[in-house]
Amino acid sequence: MTTKAQLFITCLGENFFSDTLKDMVRVLERLGVQCEMPEGQTCCGQPFFNSGFQSGALAPARQFIKVFGKTDGYIVAPSGSCVDFVRHHYRELFPEGTPEHARVKELVPRTFEFCEFLLNVLKMTDVGAVFPHKVTYHASCHLLRGLGLREEPKKLLRAVKGLELVPLNEEETCCGFGGVFSVVYPEVSKTMMETKLDNIQASGAEYIIAGDPGCLMNIAGGLRKVGSPIRALHLISVLAAQ
Amino acid sequence: MSQIPTHINFRTNVKNVPPHMPVSVRKATSKFLGTRQAVVDVVGDERWQALRQAGHEIRLHSLTHMDHYLTRLEEKVRAAGGIVHWARDAAEAKQIVLELAKERGVKRAVKVKSMATEEIGLNHALQENGISVLETDLGEFIIQLAGVGPSHIIVPAVHLTKEGIAELFTQKLGVDAPPDPLKLCAIARTRLREEFLSADLGISGANFMVAETGTLVIVTNEGNGRMCTTLPPLHIAVVGIDKVVPDWESVNVLLKLLPRSATGQKMSAYTSFITGPRRSNEEGGPKEFHLVLLDNGRTRIMKDEVTRETLLCIRCGVCLNVCPVYNNVGGHAYGFAYSGPIGAMLSTQLLGMKTAADLPFASSLCGACAEFCPVKIPIPEILLRLRHRAVEGDQIERAAAPAVIQAGVKLGTLSFSLPWLYEFGTQMLKYIQAPLRKNGWLPNLPPPANRWTMARPLPAFGADFRAWFRKRKNERQR
């Protein structure tokens, strides 16, 4: 039986990371996974929830449940943060007794972040990628602490042919994105980002790799601003390279 | 000395942070984190995690049975010859201390480092009433001279350099102070000795209160705690009611967690156990011992099942040390005695949203604090709940976000529940952005989006995946 992946493209993914999404399809299809893109999907609701508007998160979350509830197979997203939100907050948004609760209970166990899906569901480490570059890895907070993926993304990177993974000082320190935080306190967000950039530049890597669109927007923007030749890339795009 | 704020503007406070400050702070916090890691490694991760779980359970049990243990504590303190006072709020606590001091003609007080007395602004109240107060913890001594509040809950002067401290000593103490830590320490010590011997009141807080025996546990590193609680004839301890624990077995676990998490010590240099005043057959110790049990909003905090876990805190400060926000802004930006993640949780609940609604947003929700917290406080979850309280309100406080913003959010979420509108929006953005677009980036956006672009450009909107995917699918089906 073919494994089916219902792509949850996420709002940041769709608006800012089209190439990553296309790469996600390429990698999955290469591994024999049948990709579907459920129509009608929007956003998981996390931006509202994290801004304190928990009631505002209900409508987008209901939309997610409505769209993905109709699907079968796995739900796969290119973002640890969105998966973390669905996995750890939907039960709180739709507690027992609400009409959505049963659907949530059914959806959550089959929703995966891309690295998890490769390693834990497909049991794949080497996806046949070739990327002859020096790269370093930034551990996105929600991927790392929300989903507990500490070594997994680096395992995938190490299996890429030609790739040299160099250590990043303070790899696990937040880059300063933090969703709403980045616009509520832009000055603090900026200094956190600058610390991250200093570490990236000191690593000697050509590419900074991360697994979450939020961090990548922040880091890529920062690198652009200082005119650095280092490029920020989603892990998926590295795995798609051949 | 710190005063109780009426409004905290975190962003303004951040803008006032001196540029050298993050460097001093990071130097100290990274040193603490390094020594912490070394002692935790000795314990071993599996055992450390088991200790954290035990610590969590002990603290949660203590809180949920607080009434029982406080009653027991009161009995035991009385039996040991101490006197217990209950203070509903900061004003009552200050009144109790002032009255005790006045009745006994107290002129000079010496203090052990205490966050509870910082919280209620006790020094200010005493000084207004003509009683001199001297902080005897070196860090507190320094910030008292500087006239500011603590910038870290365990290392209050962490924002200062040795040069800064030397300058302060020269100015305020009229001595020739070189920027040498040992010499600075000697200067402070000389000044403190005189005061220890002449003070007629010693004030302390406590790290834990053991209900089983009515004992205060005080953890210090400088020995000043023992001086303050044994030399003056009167000892008053002001302690938050959340500090109660059932018994010595609990203390055994918590004392394994606290110094390791705080300073990376297996044990602090001094761990004092104080049960009542001097017994008739003893030579040392105060003649009178008073314990002021401070509520000051803690019972109210207990009413919310999520946010009440704030009170599990054993004040080790590791959440500050690992917090990337704290490390970049320092403690004073948080506007109150408590700073960093614990401040963002505790100050908000103690002071209320009208004063402190900025604080739960002063976090990127990275979760490093929760990973390190020795009693496993779910800090990001609590901050999220407090953000919700701040803007939408809950059973504790009413909504603070203006109605127009509430309505705006409702309208915003509408587009996320109408897929056609959402998809249309993603395509429209690509056209709307055109005049601002430069080489695939949006370097300058109008307000409020300039809050993003003031720090870095935004990638240009470029939603085309759905079209790509649909086309590909159609082609394959043909």
Interface residues (C-beta under 8 A of the other chain):
Chain A: L7 I9 G13 E14 N15 F16 S18 L21 K22 V25 C35 M37 E39 G40 Q41 T42 C43 G45 F48 F49 N50 S51 G52 F53 Q54 S55 G56 A57 L58 A59 P60 R62 Q63 V67 C141 H142 R145 G146 E172 T173 C174 G176 F177 G178 G179 V180 F181 S182 V183 V184 Y185 P186 E187 V188 S189 K190 T191 M192 M193 T195 M217 N218 A220 G221 G222 R224 K225
Chain B: F10 R11 V14 K15 P22 P324 V325 N328 V329 P360 F361 A362 S363 S364 L365 C366 G367 A368 A370 E371 L384 R387 H388 R389 A390 V391 E392 A401 Q406 V409 K410 G412 T413 L414 S415 F416 S417 P419 Y422 T426 L429 W441 P448 A449 R451 W452 M454 A455 R456 P457 L458 P459 F461 G462 A463 D464 F465 R466 W468 F469 R470 R472
